[in-house]
Amino acid sequence: MHFVKAESVIFMGSAMIETNDNMLMILGGDGYLGWTLGLALANRTGRQVVLVDNLIKRRWEEEAGAKVLVPLRSPEARIAEYERIFGKQNLSFENVELLDPKAVEKVIAKYRPAVVINGAQQPSAPFSMSSAENAAATFTNNIVGHLNVLWAIAHLSRATKYIKLGSGGCYMATDTDAVPLGKHDFAFEHEGRQHKVLQSFLPMQATDFYHQSKITDLLIDDLCSKMWGLKVMTVQQATIFGATVPENHSPERGGLAARFNYDAVFGTVINRFVCQAVVGHPLTVYGDGTQKTGLISLTDTVDNFLKLIDLDVEAGEHLMVHNFTHRLSVGEIAQKLAEIDSSVKIEHVTNPRQEATGKLEPHVEVHEAIRACHRDLEARLQAELAAMLEFTRRYKDNIEPSIIMPRVNWSPRQAAAR
Ligand SMILES: NC(=O)c1ccc[n+]([C@@H]2O[C@H](COP(=O)([O-])OP(=O)(O)OC[C@H]3O[C@@H](n4cnc5c(N)ncnc54)[C@H](O)[C@@H]3O)[C@@H](O)[C@H]2O)c1
């Protein structure tokens, strides 16, 4: 289908700004990934990095009774520590609410970033399933915040490359043997006849409202890149595991620690299991543990972003990247930890989620720019697990095992009764 490009779209009163090639903006800069990326990109590239966040996650954690492994210092305190340790002054912070379109335009106009990475979202499936209010907050936050960024870039700064964090979970319920990059032609049979769909993404199907919001914002990315000629990249990010990168791993760098959620609402599977392992609690595998998930370490995630920020994206192009290394079942993950530490016990608990277990095992295509992280997969996994265990043991006394037990159920009746 011919899509008429929108040179003719007129943004009232807009004048394009000249981007600053040296400026990277990270939305969600107080977050687990956002802070870690900011720290590593500032240190390793020497470019100016501005972190943007409204600190809303701290409130969601309080409401959900979640705690973090290492008390989370303010972004300003961590930036001062970065300056002290590394002797560099290229990291800064802006408190901005992405749901406020004027504030988003203002921060883009102030910094003129060549690259914007958006990781400022409500990132938890259980949170999105916990109540009608939290499902709505997930959609509002994840879709409207994202739209405001796209409008601001289209309005002011179309030379900016916009890198949006997506999720590998968008294919959670798509039973397929291949997850290719980009768009493809599809064939299907209906009422005895063969039909075609030309140049479409693989159908994406979620099993919770958070992932549904990620499917929606990916399609919005696609629309805006075509409609306004924006340079857009969606990084379909697998579940991340790990606590640190070289910049903040050693004990004397504890002041640079990132948010590390280990509770049942916000903690990702390996991060929860490692915390259970260090306090001697059995690893709580949901259901029979055969459900599989894509995974990648924090180390590899950050190393890959270092390559992705410099990847060329044409105006009007929507590039997709799958950021993952491993695909393991929850039971296999628990088993790996039990092999490293023989005292680890495994317990199966009722699965609070409704997860899809398909018939087909998908082959997920990897973009050539980040193929290197698919070498020595077992060694990578073992190295990150060892680093996580070492780091987590340092803060063992902060771990409250009770908050790792699941309390959010996918049934709307139980959500209403809470
Ligand atoms: N952590 C993972 O395993 C994982 C896996 C796949 C995808 N992702 C995606 O990566 C991104 C980052 O995830 P994370 O684990 O670092 O989450 P996080 O909750 O630690 O960080 C998100 C940050 O965004 C901020 N934020 C949210 N809404 C905002 C708003 N309206 N305005 C300003 N700031 C706002 C929060 O305060 C928080 O600091 C998310 O888009 C998430 O969907 C994460």
The ligand as a MOL file (V3000), in Angstrom:
LIG
                    3D

  0  0  0     0  0            999 V3000
M  V30 BEGIN CTAB
M  V30 COUNTS 44 48 0 0 0
M  V30 BEGIN ATOM
M  V30 1 N 13.4360 -4.7100 32.9560 0
M  V30 2 C 13.1130 -5.5980 32.0300 0
M  V30 3 O 13.3430 -6.8110 32.1630 0
M  V30 4 C 12.4590 -5.1370 30.7410 0
M  V30 5 C 12.1700 -6.0950 29.7560 0
M  V30 6 C 11.5550 -5.6820 28.5800 0
M  V30 7 C 11.2700 -4.3380 28.3820 0
M  V30 8 N 11.5670 -3.4300 29.3590 0 CHG=1
M  V30 9 C 11.2260 -2.0180 29.1180 0
M  V30 10 O 12.3550 -1.2210 29.4340 0
M  V30 11 C 11.9240 0.0400 29.9490 0
M  V30 12 C 12.6160 0.2990 31.2830 0
M  V30 13 O 12.2580 -0.7290 32.2080 0
M  V30 14 P 12.8520 -0.7750 33.6720 0
M  V30 15 O 12.8460 -2.1960 34.0930 0
M  V30 16 O 14.0980 0.0150 33.7240 0 CHG=-1
M  V30 17 O 11.7020 -0.0110 34.4770 0
M  V30 18 P 11.8100 0.9690 35.7430 0
M  V30 19 O 10.4380 1.0170 36.3220 0
M  V30 20 O 12.9290 0.6220 36.6270 0
M  V30 21 O 12.1180 2.3780 35.0510 0
M  V30 22 C 11.1360 3.1340 34.3940 0
M  V30 23 C 11.3230 4.5840 34.8040 0
M  V30 24 O 10.4280 5.3930 34.0400 0
M  V30 25 C 9.9270 6.4180 34.8710 0
M  V30 26 N 8.6320 6.8600 34.3300 0
M  V30 27 C 7.5220 6.1210 34.1490 0
M  V30 28 N 6.5270 6.8640 33.6930 0
M  V30 29 C 7.0110 8.1270 33.5390 0
M  V30 30 C 6.4490 9.3550 33.1020 0
M  V30 31 N 5.1500 9.4400 32.7480 0
M  V30 32 N 7.2420 10.4540 33.0460 0
M  V30 33 C 8.5450 10.3650 33.4300 0
M  V30 34 N 9.1230 9.2440 33.8790 0
M  V30 35 C 8.3550 8.1340 33.9370 0
M  V30 36 C 9.7880 5.7550 36.2450 0
M  V30 37 O 9.7770 6.6950 37.2930 0
M  V30 38 C 10.9970 4.8300 36.2820 0
M  V30 39 O 12.1020 5.4240 36.9260 0
M  V30 40 C 10.4050 -0.0160 30.0150 0
M  V30 41 O 9.8880 0.5620 28.8350 0
M  V30 42 C 10.1060 -1.4980 30.0130 0
M  V30 43 O 8.8380 -1.7660 29.4560 0
M  V30 44 C 12.1530 -3.7890 30.5300 0
M  V30 END ATOM
M  V30 BEGIN BOND
M  V30 1 1 1 2
M  V30 2 2 2 3
M  V30 3 1 2 4
M  V30 4 1 4 5
M  V30 5 2 4 44
M  V30 6 2 5 6
M  V30 7 1 6 7
M  V30 8 2 7 8
M  V30 9 1 8 9
M  V30 10 1 8 44
M  V30 11 1 9 10
M  V30 12 1 9 42
M  V30 13 1 10 11
M  V30 14 1 11 12
M  V30 15 1 11 40
M  V30 16 1 12 13
M  V30 17 1 13 14
M  V30 18 2 14 15
M  V30 19 1 14 16
M  V30 20 1 14 17
M  V30 21 1 17 18
M  V30 22 2 18 19
M  V30 23 1 18 20
M  V30 24 1 18 21
M  V30 25 1 21 22
M  V30 26 1 22 23
M  V30 27 1 23 24
M  V30 28 1 23 38
M  V30 29 1 24 25
M  V30 30 1 25 26
M  V30 31 1 25 36
M  V30 32 1 26 27
M  V30 33 1 26 35
M  V30 34 2 27 28
M  V30 35 1 28 29
M  V30 36 1 29 30
M  V30 37 2 29 35
M  V30 38 1 30 31
M  V30 39 2 30 32
M  V30 40 1 32 33
M  V30 41 2 33 34
M  V30 42 1 34 35
M  V30 43 1 36 37
M  V30 44 1 36 38
M  V30 45 1 38 39
M  V30 46 1 40 41
M  V30 47 1 40 42
M  V30 48 1 42 43
M  V30 END BOND
M  V30 END CTAB
M  END
